[in-house]
Amino acid sequence: MTATASLLVGCGSTPDTEITPVTTSTAASSTSPAKISSCLPMQKIEEPDLADFADSLRLPPEVNLFDVNFGISTDKRGRDVVLVHLCVPASSNPDGLRPAATIVARALKRSELGIRTGTLYIADTGAAKMKYRSYLVDHDFPAHPWDGTPSQDAELAIWEIYDAP
């Protein structure tokens, strides 16, 4: 397991900025991400299930994968807590992270790892200089289809925003 960035649950908030739509891309996989100069290099992921998911993840060229790891313990239902650390230079707040987070959630839902996942955290912690400490969370990952239904806007609204202290 790789070292993790600590994410503490804080107070939730609702989106207050416009959300851009999710786009799909045939971008390079996480094993050969586009090099974004403001992003840190991707961490080596030792845990096989996490590494397999990272290798299969396809992100748009403006997003880099930094790390994927498990939470310290399982969630209240005994399922895995998965933390995905991205670098999204265009994101200036957690609302700007929603489209990339939704791409990750869709990919995770279709993966073997997604079957065991109960809670998904997405953070923009892969930049050399962090812009904000807030992150997105889906505390009920199994209950959400993450397949574009009922609508893309509804999917983007699933994410809860938490501020790390």
Solvent accessible surface area in square Angstrom, and as a share of the most:
residue,aa,sasa,rsa
1,M,138,0.61
2,T,25,0.14
3,A,94,0.73
4,T,61,0.35
5,A,45,0.35
6,S,94,0.61
7,L,31,0.15
8,L,103,0.51
9,V,87,0.50
10,G,28,0.27
11,C,109,0.65
12,G,51,0.49
13,S,60,0.39
14,T,109,0.63
15,P,55,0.35
16,D,126,0.65
17,T,62,0.36
18,E,167,0.75
19,I,49,0.25
20,T,86,0.50
21,P,89,0.56
22,V,13,0.07
23,T,81,0.47
24,T,121,0.70
25,S,48,0.31
26,T,145,0.84
27,A,17,0.13
28,A,56,0.43
29,S,17,0.11
30,S,4,0.03
31,T,86,0.50
32,S,70,0.45
33,P,26,0.16
34,A,46,0.36
35,K,177,0.75
36,I,37,0.19
37,S,121,0.78
38,S,54,0.35
39,C,16,0.10
40,L,69,0.34
41,P,110,0.69
42,M,57,0.25
43,Q,76,0.34
44,K,154,0.65
45,I,19,0.09
46,E,99,0.45
47,E,41,0.18
48,P,92,0.58
49,D,52,0.27
50,L,2,0.01
51,A,24,0.18
52,D,93,0.48
53,F,5,0.02
54,A,1,0.01
55,D,65,0.34
56,S,65,0.42
57,L,0,0.00
58,R,119,0.44
59,L,10,0.05
60,P,9,0.06
61,P,77,0.49
62,E,87,0.39
63,V,9,0.05
64,N,11,0.05
65,L,2,0.01
66,F,27,0.11
67,D,4,0.02
68,V,0,0.00
69,N,0,0.00
70,F,27,0.11
71,G,17,0.17
72,I,182,0.93
73,S,81,0.52
74,T,76,0.44
75,D,23,0.12
76,K,186,0.79
77,R,99,0.36
78,G,51,0.49
79,R,85,0.31
80,D,27,0.14
81,V,19,0.11
82,V,0,0.00
83,L,15,0.07
84,V,1,0.00
85,H,2,0.01
86,L,0,0.00
87,C,1,0.01
88,V,9,0.05
89,P,54,0.34
90,A,94,0.73
91,S,2,0.01
92,S,85,0.55
93,N,46,0.24
94,P,14,0.09
95,D,4,0.02
96,G,34,0.32
97,L,0,0.00
98,R,0,0.00
99,P,18,0.11
100,A,5,0.04
101,A,0,0.00
102,T,0,0.00
103,I,24,0.12
104,V,0,0.00
105,A,0,0.00
106,R,39,0.14
107,A,17,0.13
108,L,0,0.00
109,K,52,0.22
110,R,184,0.67
111,S,24,0.15
112,E,138,0.62
113,L,4,0.02
114,G,5,0.05
115,I,115,0.58
116,R,92,0.34
117,T,0,0.00
118,G,0,0.00
119,T,6,0.03
120,L,0,0.00
121,Y,23,0.09
122,I,0,0.00
123,A,1,0.01
124,D,5,0.03
125,T,17,0.10
126,G,0,0.00
127,A,13,0.10
128,A,80,0.62
129,K,169,0.72
130,M,84,0.38
131,K,93,0.40
132,Y,29,0.11
133,R,133,0.49
134,S,15,0.10
135,Y,0,0.00
136,L,0,0.00
137,V,0,0.00
138,D,2,0.01
139,H,61,0.27
140,D,58,0.30
141,F,0,0.00
142,P,51,0.32
143,A,66,0.51
144,H,46,0.21
145,P,62,0.39
146,W,2,0.01
147,D,91,0.47
148,G,25,0.24
149,T,69,0.40
150,P,120,0.75
151,S,47,0.30
152,Q,58,0.26
153,D,108,0.56
154,A,34,0.27
155,E,0,0.00
156,L,3,0.02
157,A,65,0.50
158,I,40,0.20
159,W,5,0.02
160,E,71,0.32
161,I,11,0.05
162,Y,26,0.10
163,D,71,0.37
164,A,13,0.10
165,P,109,0.69
